[in-house]
Amino acid sequence: MSLLQDLEWRGIIYQQTDAEGLKETLQKDQIALYCGVDPTGDSLHIGHLLPFLTLRRFQLAGHSPIVLVGGATGLIGDPSGKSEERKLQTIETIQYNVKCLQSQLARIFDFEGENGAVMVNNYDWAGSMDIVTFLRDYGKHIGINYMLAKDTISSRLETGISFTEFTYTILQGLDFLHLYEHHNCKLQIGGSDQWGNITTGLELIRKNMPEGAKAYGMTIPLVTKADGTKFGKTESGAVWLDPEKTSPYEFYQFWINTADADVVKYLKFFTFLSHSEIDQLEQAVQEEPHLRKAQKTLAEEMTRLIHGEEALKQAINITAALFSGEIKNLTAAEMKQGFKDVPSYKHTTGDEFEIIEMLVAAKISPSKRQAREDVTNGAISINGERITSIDYILTEKDKIEGEFTIIRRGKKKYFLIKY
């Protein structure tokens, strides 16, 4: 099966500028291709992943990926999907974000060997360009009517769009032209919202390069959930690749909680499992859905890819401990991950305190009477150890690393006491 046939099977191809031309080119040559992202924040989220994972599939098939982080375009802001002007950020902030995103993307690609990935920043060629050069050499080739026909621009005409954002598509098109000239880059891939910017790049190549220059564009479908809710969002917000924003445990939990209706699609989109492996997991969803084999595999593959083997082991340990209640087997670092978002109470008075007083103060039990019942009935555990004495005093020995204590009421309700 060819690379394009594999992408079709996975449902990854949404639009192509010249499907037959690209097919013929890939049959004959190993090509360079690129995908880019603007560093508007200091971390990618999982909504950014699919185009870059598709770029990685090309690399595994022998092609040469160019990973672009837009230090220049990030200073402007893509009007795509926006109803109003983006707030501009400083050069220092954008360049800091560039470094953060580059380190995250470096986990996905192989930078060694004949087709090793190349990391580029468009600030290197666009940052020092003067306005006259931009207007004469590039703006001259893109007509106003051509730009007004693009959805990203026409959708903003009612609410207003600045000249800055209006010209964004030319600036991004310049990236494709530059990479075509200097890296022999023949293909740009991106999300479905990037179609207009990709075709602008092709237009600049057509206008600036010798007749017969061949280049192509491909877009990836928007990732959706079967229930209509937005992919990549949880109650606490976006699922980030930065482990400080979304811990590996939280990252793992996002994937393992995938609905049966979505899991096979996500396995095809995001993992590098073979067709036969995915077919077997699809069968497991149909015949043994309670075992959640597909979800476990998806969570393991994605956590290993983004955070590494050690972080995956931690995520699995935390998951198993929380399910069984055996949290005393966890390290302090694992506890911090696993209990990051549970209800918490800040204790500020005294080094020792009675368990009944703490249960009421932290609103773990609604009253002293209920607190006493909870303790005597064995419903209260401290750091994984059941407490049955209403006279129990919490002391320094109950503090983990001197920072927190974990209290469980019943089987699943956890609370964090912070100091």
C-alpha angles and dihedrals in degrees: 000000000000124000092253091049089052091050090050091050090051092049091238101129114084106159136002129189094212113004096178094045092051092046091053092046093051091048091056106033147030103236140195115239136171147209125191142197133191116236097230088143137024094250139043119229128212091266086072095053107082099067091047093046087051088052087053090053088058089051092052087052090057102266125127117248124209113201111204125195108188109229089163101038089045088063089058106037131227111257089209111123093000125119094194142023117296116240107251119238130210122263089244092055093047093048090049089051090049091059092047094051093044091056091051094048091048088071092064102050139058110233096186132080135033095313097033115156120259121216116211138176117208090213085077092070105019101038096075098037114122121227095247092056091047093051098041101040101034114008089055091065099053117072124217092234089052090055095043089057091063116100093223090061103031091053089059099049093090096050095033137256129212123233086246095062091035089064095044092098090058091049091052091043087056088061091060091047092049093048091046091053099041104028102025087241110180104176138044120195127189146140120301090260089063096064094103093049092047093052090048088057090051090050091054090049090050092049098042105034128071117277113280096034108156124212133148143204131211131180131203122224122255109262110240137178123235093237092056097249120128118275116238097025128114133176089270094049137257122002104241130198091221106095090213090061098037114017119224088249092054089044090052091047092053092058097039090054092058112134119249088243091061107031100086091049091051092048088055094044103042111023132069093221117136124256092254092051092051091046089054091050090048088054089050090054089055098042104029107020092154091066091058092208092157093051093048091050092048092049092048095047094048097043091048091049097049103030106020137242097294093052089048091054089051092050091050091047092051092047093050093046094050091047093051097034091235095129093148087079091064125094119239090254091053091048090053090054097044097047099037095116103030119114110282140196126203112222112202107161125079134340096253129044139167119260093231092053091049095049091055097040091051090045091238089129119028096225143007090255091054091043091055090049092048091053098044091046091055094245094128125079128179115207089339097312119113115237120204103165117093087203093061113135120207110223140167090289089065092058116095108220085342089284112088150001125213117219123188124197114195119336103314113012110104129184132188122219110201127197 
